[in-house]
Amino acid sequence: MYAVVRIRGRVDIAKEAEDTLKMIKLTRPHRMRIVDDKMLPMIKKVKDFVTWGEVSDEFVGELSKKRKERNGVYALNPPKGGLKSSKLAFPKGDLGYRGKKIEDFIKRMW
């Protein structure tokens, strides 16, 4: 399972990327969705607007206790301590694939 968090907003976004984000149900920044491996090609298509990584079942259970899920989407707060950069890829910025470090990022957004 992957957690996908939208980082960037709706300004200056290509129609194809916006449509893909709507299909993933990430229509606003600081929204998160848990998806399976089948969605990975769609996530890679919008890599310039989201960050993602693998999450464990225990983490998803803990997340469900902290936040309510609506239509498969979790609404999160902006991260404590702010973002490094919403335009650069991880590790210099906050976009793209993070691996297991996505759990730490999401905990900053509870």
C-alpha positions in Angstrom: 0.0 0.0 0.0 1.1 3.5 -0.8 0.2 6.8 0.9 -0.1 9.7 -1.6 -0.2 13.3 -0.3 -0.9 16.3 -2.6 1.6 19.0 -2.0 1.0 21.6 -4.8 -2.2 23.5 -5.6 -4.2 24.0 -8.7 -2.5 27.0 -10.3 -0.7 26.4 -13.6 -1.5 22.7 -13.8 -1.9 20.9 -17.1 -5.4 19.5 -17.8 -4.1 15.9 -18.0 -2.4 16.2 -14.6 -5.5 17.7 -13.1 -7.7 15.0 -14.5 -5.4 12.3 -13.1 -5.4 13.9 -9.6 -9.3 14.0 -9.8 -9.3 10.3 -10.6 -7.0 9.7 -7.6 -9.4 11.9 -5.6 -6.7 14.4 -4.6 -8.4 17.6 -5.5 -6.8 19.9 -2.8 -3.4 20.3 -1.2 -2.8 18.4 2.1 -5.2 15.6 1.2 -4.0 12.0 1.5 -5.2 8.8 0.1 -4.1 5.2 0.6 -3.8 3.3 -2.7 -2.6 0.0 -3.9 0.1 -1.0 -6.5 -2.4 -0.7 -9.4 -2.4 3.1 -9.0 1.4 3.5 -9.2 1.4 4.5 -13.0 -1.1 7.3 -12.2 0.9 8.5 -9.3 4.1 8.7 -11.4 2.2 10.7 -13.9 1.5 13.4 -11.3 4.9 13.2 -9.4 5.4 16.9 -9.7 2.3 17.6 -7.5 2.4 14.8 -4.9 4.7 12.9 -2.5 4.2 9.2 -1.9 5.7 6.1 -0.2 4.9 2.7 1.3 3.0 2.5 4.5 2.5 -0.4 6.9 -0.9 -1.8 8.0 -0.1 -0.7 11.6 0.4 2.9 10.4 -2.9 2.9 8.5 -4.7 1.7 11.7 -3.0 4.4 13.7 -4.0 7.0 11.1 -7.6 5.9 11.1 -7.7 6.5 14.9 -6.3 10.0 14.5 -8.2 11.2 11.3 -11.6 10.5 9.8 -11.7 9.2 6.3 -14.2 10.6 3.8 -14.6 8.8 0.5 -11.1 7.2 0.9 -9.4 10.6 1.4 -7.9 12.0 4.6 -7.8 15.7 5.2 -4.5 16.7 6.9 -3.0 19.9 8.3 0.0 21.6 6.7 3.2 19.9 8.1 4.6 21.2 11.3 7.9 23.0 10.5 6.7 23.7 7.0 7.8 22.3 3.7 11.4 22.3 2.4 10.3 23.1 -1.1 7.2 22.4 -3.0 9.1 22.5 -6.3 12.0 20.2 -5.7 12.1 16.4 -5.4 12.9 14.5 -2.2 15.4 14.7 -0.4 16.1 18.3 -1.3 12.4 19.2 -1.5 9.1 17.5 -0.7 7.8 16.1 -4.0 8.1 12.6 -5.3 8.9 9.2 -3.9 9.9 9.0 -0.2 9.8 5.3 0.6 9.1 4.6 4.3 9.9 8.2 5.3 6.4 9.1 4.2 5.1 7.9 7.6 7.3 10.6 9.4 6.0 13.2 6.9 2.4 12.3 7.5 2.9 12.3 11.3 4.0 15.9 11.0 0.6 16.7 9.4 -1.6 15.2 12.1 
